[in-house]
Amino acid sequence: MTQRTDINHRLFVPADVLLRLVWQARLRVVGLVVLCTMLGATLAWMQQPEFRSEARVMPEMNGGANDLFKRLSSVAGLTDIDFSEADGMDAIRPDLYPNVLQSTPFILYLIDQPVTTTTGARQTVGSFLLTGTSGWSFKKLLSLFRLDTKPQTLAKGPSGALQLSIQQQDLAEEIMERVNARLDARSGLITITAQMPDAYVAASVTQLAMTYLTTYVTNYRTEKARQDLAFYDNRVNEVRKRYQKAQFSVFHYNDNHKNLVMLSTTMDRQRMEAELTIAQTVYTELSRQLEQAKLKVQERTPIFKVLEPPSVPLKRTSPKRILTVLLFAGTGLLLGVSSVLIQQSSIGQKLNAIRFGNAPGLQRSINE
């Protein structure tokens, strides 16, 4: 045990001795620190700047969604409009809204959207991320080794599924990292964030994401009601023509048979009047359902209150250049101190003695 303790003592250098060794080799240590600091400053200056823009939206919650129909239910007896289907309507939950901005259709939509950079250049988001960024990054370095550098159009597989190229897949993954949304469960606020290498592009992408989200949710909420509205509108137009034709037939027949009193003319008049009554009844009923469909579209249209619109960021969020320089300077200091310790001949002799000369004794002390 005494031999092991002696070995441990010889492996460590006292602090005063370490400071004296570093001071003796201070030129080498300072040189490494300066070299690493300059390297860190160069890399920090070459790094691509990133800007972040945010927008906050308050969506409509399910509570109070049927207020319009509840207010109009008092006149249901006068208009014969059925409000029984107002309750329990289908709606996408607000906690699923962030998933919309992580979907492939949104990413493909965003890639083709035009944006304006700080310099005034106008290009799509996809081309901006491929060629419009300045500085260097590890992703850009890896992209130099890719074979498919030309833009490719979207294709579909044999079964109709989307087939993305390698370039489009890389863009999709990058956009998923740059654009996101989160829901605050307590306040119900949705925060949409976009991080881009250009301040104007970051604000534009945030606005595009907010517009896409609100449009998507609105279309989802009102799709069934709008389909019903289009169906009733077409049917009302058809029935109106039928009603007008039947009405014209009755009036025209009455004008031509004013002074005739015959059983055959009476039968024809009754048949035409019956056809007119049926057409009028169907037209009236479909007109009521058309008005009800219009109310449903209005009632199911969600409301989004923009609390914080997207704004152009004035300061970059990354890179942290001062932190990068300090990390490289610390690395240079560590390398300098390590080089001082490694170059001491006594450290090498101690290691050789421990490895070769004192190995049996060390083994005996361990066994004891």
C-alpha positions in Angstrom: 0.0 0.0 0.0 2.9 2.4 0.7 4.3 1.7 -2.8 1.0 2.5 -4.4 0.7 5.8 -2.4 4.2 6.7 -3.5 3.3 6.1 -7.1 0.2 8.3 -6.8 2.2 11.1 -5.3 4.7 11.0 -8.1 2.0 11.1 -10.8 0.7 14.5 -9.6 2.6 17.8 -9.9 2.2 20.4 -7.1 0.5 23.6 -8.0 3.6 25.8 -7.3 5.7 23.5 -9.5 3.1 23.6 -12.3 3.0 27.4 -12.2 6.8 27.6 -12.3 6.9 25.3 -15.3 4.3 27.3 -17.1 6.0 30.5 -16.4 9.3 29.1 -17.7 7.5 28.1 -21.0 5.3 31.2 -21.0 6.2 32.2 -24.6 5.0 28.8 -25.9 1.8 29.0 -23.8 1.0 32.5 -24.9 1.8 31.6 -28.5 -0.7 28.8 -28.4 -3.3 30.9 -26.7 -2.9 33.7 -29.3 -3.0 31.2 -32.2 -6.2 29.5 -30.9 -7.8 32.9 -30.2 -7.1 34.1 -33.7 -8.4 30.8 -35.1 -11.6 31.1 -33.0 -12.1 34.8 -34.0 -11.7 33.8 -37.7 -14.2 31.0 -37.4 -16.6 33.1 -35.4 -16.5 35.9 -38.0 -17.0 33.4 -40.9 -20.0 31.7 -39.2 -23.4 32.2 -40.7 -25.6 34.7 -38.8 -29.0 33.6 -37.7 -32.0 35.8 -37.0 -35.2 34.8 -35.2 -38.7 36.3 -35.6 -41.8 35.4 -33.5 -45.5 35.8 -33.8 -48.1 35.1 -31.1 -51.7 34.1 -32.0 -54.6 33.4 -29.8 -56.9 30.8 -31.4 -60.6 30.3 -30.8 -61.4 27.7 -28.2 -64.3 25.2 -28.4 -66.1 26.9 -25.6 -68.5 29.4 -26.9 -68.4 28.0 -30.5 -72.1 27.6 -30.7 -73.0 31.1 -29.4 -74.4 32.2 -32.8 -76.7 29.2 -33.1 -77.9 29.6 -29.5 -78.8 33.2 -30.2 -80.6 32.3 -33.4 -82.4 29.3 -31.9 -85.1 31.7 -30.6 -86.3 32.3 -34.1 -86.2 28.7 -35.2 -89.9 28.3 -34.8 -90.5 31.2 -37.2 -88.1 30.2 -40.0 -88.4 26.4 -39.6 -84.6 26.1 -39.6 -83.2 23.1 -37.7 -80.4 23.9 -35.3 -80.1 20.5 -33.8 -76.8 19.8 -35.7 -75.1 22.8 -34.2 -73.8 20.9 -31.1 -70.9 18.6 -31.2 -69.4 19.8 -34.4 -66.0 18.5 -35.5 -63.0 20.8 -35.0 -59.3 20.4 -34.9 -57.9 20.9 -31.4 -55.5 23.8 -30.8 -52.9 21.5 -29.3 -52.6 19.9 -32.8 -51.9 23.3 -34.5 -48.1 23.0 -34.1 -48.1 19.7 -36.0 -49.4 21.5 -39.1 -46.2 23.5 -39.4 -44.2 20.2 -39.3 -46.1 18.5 -42.1 -44.7 17.8 -45.5 -47.4 19.8 -47.4 -46.5 22.9 -45.4 -42.8 22.5 -46.1 -43.3 21.9 -49.8 -45.6 25.0 -49.8 -43.0 27.1 -48.0 -40.1 26.0 -50.4 -41.8 27.6 -53.4 -42.9 30.9 -51.6 -41.1 34.1 -52.8 -39.3 36.2 -50.1 -37.3 39.4 -50.2 -33.9 39.6 -48.6 -32.3 42.5 -46.8 -30.4 43.4 -50.0 -33.6 43.6 -52.0 -33.1 40.3 -53.9 -36.3 38.3 -54.4 -36.2 34.5 -54.5 -38.0 31.5 -53.1 -37.3 30.1 -49.7 -35.8 26.9 -51.1 -33.3 28.7 -53.4 -32.5 31.1 -50.5 -31.6 28.3 -48.2 -29.5 26.6 -50.9 -27.6 29.5 -52.4 -28.6 32.8 -50.7 -26.9 32.3 -47.4 -23.6 33.7 -46.5 -20.9 32.3 -44.2 -20.1 28.7 -43.6 -21.7 25.8 -41.8 -21.1 22.1 -41.4 -24.2 21.4 -43.5 -23.0 23.5 -46.3 -19.6 21.8 -46.1 -21.3 18.4 -46.4 -23.5 19.5 -49.3 -20.4 20.1 -51.4 -20.0 16.3 -51.6 -23.6 15.7 -52.8 -24.0 14.7 -56.4 -27.5 16.0 -56.9 -26.9 19.8 -56.6 -29.4 20.8 -59.3 -33.0 21.6 -58.2 -35.5 18.8 -58.8 -39.2 19.0 -59.1 -41.6 17.1 -56.9 -42.5 13.6 -58.2 -45.0 11.0 -57.2 -44.4 7.3 -56.8 -46.4 4.5 -58.4 -49.0 4.6 -55.7 -49.4 8.4 -55.7 -47.2 8.9 -52.6 -44.9 11.9 -52.6 -41.3 11.1 -53.7 -38.8 13.7 -52.5 -35.3 14.1 -53.9 -32.3 14.2 -51.6 -32.1 17.9 -52.0 -35.8 18.4 -51.1 -35.4 16.0 -48.1 -32.5 18.1 -46.8 -34.5 21.3 -47.3 -37.4 19.7 -45.5 -35.3 18.7 -42.5 -33.7 22.1 -42.3 -37.1 23.9 -42.5 -38.4 21.6 -39.7 -35.5 22.8 -37.5 -36.0 26.5 -38.5 -39.8 26.8 -38.4 -41.8 25.6 -35.5 -44.8 26.4 -33.3 -45.6 25.7 -29.7 -48.8 26.0 -27.7 -48.9 27.3 -24.1 -51.4 25.1 -22.4 -52.1 27.6 -19.7 -52.7 30.7 -21.7 -53.8 29.1 -25.0 -51.3 31.2 -27.0 -49.6 29.8 -30.1 -46.0 31.1 -30.7 -44.7 30.7 -34.2 -41.0 31.0 -34.6 -38.8 31.2 -37.7 -35.0 31.3 -37.7 -33.3 32.3 -40.9 -29.9 33.7 -42.0 -31.6 36.9 -43.1 -33.7 39.2 -40.9 -36.3 40.1 -43.6 -36.6 36.5 -44.6 -37.2 35.4 -41.0 -40.1 37.8 -40.6 -41.5 36.8 -44.0 -41.3 33.1 -43.2 -43.0 33.7 -39.9 -45.8 35.6 -41.7 -46.2 32.8 -44.2 -46.3 30.2 -41.5 -49.0 32.1 -39.6 -51.1 32.6 -42.7 -50.8 29.0 -43.7 -51.8 27.8 -40.2 -54.8 30.1 -40.0 -55.9 29.2 -43.6 -55.4 25.5 -43.0 -57.5 25.5 -39.8 -60.2 27.7 -41.3 -60.5 25.4 -44.3 -60.6 22.3 -42.1 -63.3 23.8 -39.9 -65.5 25.0 -42.7 -64.8 22.4 -45.4 -67.9 20.3 -44.7 -70.1 23.4 -44.4 -68.7 24.9 -47.6 -69.4 21.7 -49.5 -73.0 21.7 -48.2 -73.4 25.3 -49.1 -72.2 24.6 -52.7 -74.5 21.6 -53.0 -77.5 23.6 -51.7 -76.7 26.5 -54.0 -76.6 24.3 -57.1 -79.8 22.6 -56.1 -81.6 25.9 -55.4 -80.6 27.1 -58.9 -81.9 24.0 -60.5 -85.2 24.0 -58.5 -85.7 27.7 -59.2 -85.6 27.0 -62.9 -88.1 24.2 -62.4 -90.4 26.4 -60.3 -90.2 29.2 -62.8 -90.9 26.8 -65.7 -93.9 25.3 -63.9 -95.2 28.7 -63.0 -95.0 29.9 -66.6 -96.7 26.8 -67.8 -99.7 27.3 -65.4 -100.1 31.0 -66.3 -99.7 30.3 -70.0 -102.3 27.5 -69.9 -104.7 29.7 -68.0 -104.4 32.5 -70.6 -105.1 30.1 -73.5 -108.0 28.3 -71.8 -110.0 31.2 -70.1 -113.4 30.5 -71.7 -113.1 26.7 -72.0 -114.9 24.5 -69.5 -114.0 20.9 -70.3 -113.0 18.0 -68.2 -109.8 17.5 -70.1 -108.7 21.1 -69.5 -109.5 20.9 -65.9 -107.3 17.7 -65.5 -104.4 19.5 -67.3 -104.8 22.5 -65.1 -104.8 20.4 -61.9 -101.8 18.5 -63.1 -99.8 21.7 -63.8 -100.9 23.3 -60.5 -99.8 20.2 -58.7 -96.4 20.4 -60.4 -96.2 24.1 -59.5 -97.0 23.3 -55.8 -94.4 20.6 -55.6 -91.8 22.8 -57.3 -92.6 25.7 -54.9 -92.4 23.4 -51.9 -89.0 22.0 -52.9 -87.7 25.5 -53.7 -88.9 26.9 -50.4 -87.3 24.0 -48.4 -84.0 24.2 -50.3 -83.9 27.9 -49.8 -84.2 27.4 -46.1 -81.5 24.8 -46.0 -79.3 27.2 -48.1 -79.6 29.9 -45.5 -78.9 27.4 -42.8 -75.7 26.3 -44.6 -74.6 30.0 -44.9 -75.1 30.3 -41.1 -73.0 27.1 -40.5 -70.1 28.4 -42.6 -70.1 31.6 -40.6 -70.4 29.8 -37.3 -67.7 27.3 -38.0 -65.2 29.9 -39.3 -62.6 30.2 -36.4 -61.3 33.5 -35.1 -57.5 34.0 -34.7 -56.5 37.1 -32.7 -52.9 38.2 -33.6 -51.4 39.4 -30.3 -47.9 39.9 -31.6 -47.4 40.2 -35.4 -44.1 39.1 -37.0 -41.4 41.8 -36.9 -38.0 42.1 -38.5 -35.4 41.2 -35.8 -32.7 43.8 -35.2 -30.2 41.6 -33.5 -28.9 38.2 -34.5 -29.5 35.2 -32.2 -26.3 33.3 -33.3 -23.5 32.8 -33.5 -22.2 33.9 -30.1 -18.9 35.1 -31.3 -17.5 36.3 -28.0 -18.2 32.9 -26.5 -16.6 31.1 -29.4 -13.4 33.2 -29.0 -13.3 32.5 -25.3 -13.7 28.8 -25.9 -10.9 28.7 -28.4 -8.7 30.8 -26.1 -9.3 28.4 -23.2 -8.5 25.5 -25.5 -5.2 27.2 -26.4 -4.4 27.6 -22.7 -5.2 24.0 -22.0 -3.0 22.9 -24.9 -0.1 25.1 -23.8 -0.2 23.7 -20.2 -0.5 20.1 -21.5 2.5 20.6 -23.8 4.5 21.9 -20.8 3.7 18.8 -18.7 4.2 16.3 -21.6 7.6 17.6 -22.5 9.0 17.2 -19.0 11.5 14.4 -19.1 10.7 13.4 -15.5 7.1 12.6 -16.4 8.2 10.2 -19.1 10.8 8.6 -16.8 8.1 8.1 -14.1 5.7 6.5 -16.5 8.4 4.2 -17.8 9.4 3.2 -14.3 5.8 2.5 -13.3 5.1 0.6 -16.5 8.3 -1.6 -16.7 10.4 -1.3 -13.5 7.9 -1.3 -10.7 5.2 -3.5 -12.3 5.9 -6.6 -10.1 6.1 -4.6 -6.9 2.9 -2.8 -7.8 1.2 -6.1 -8.5 2.4 -7.5 -5.1 1.1 -4.4 -3.3 -2.3 -4.8 -5.0 -2.4 -8.5 -4.0 -1.5 -7.6 -0.4 
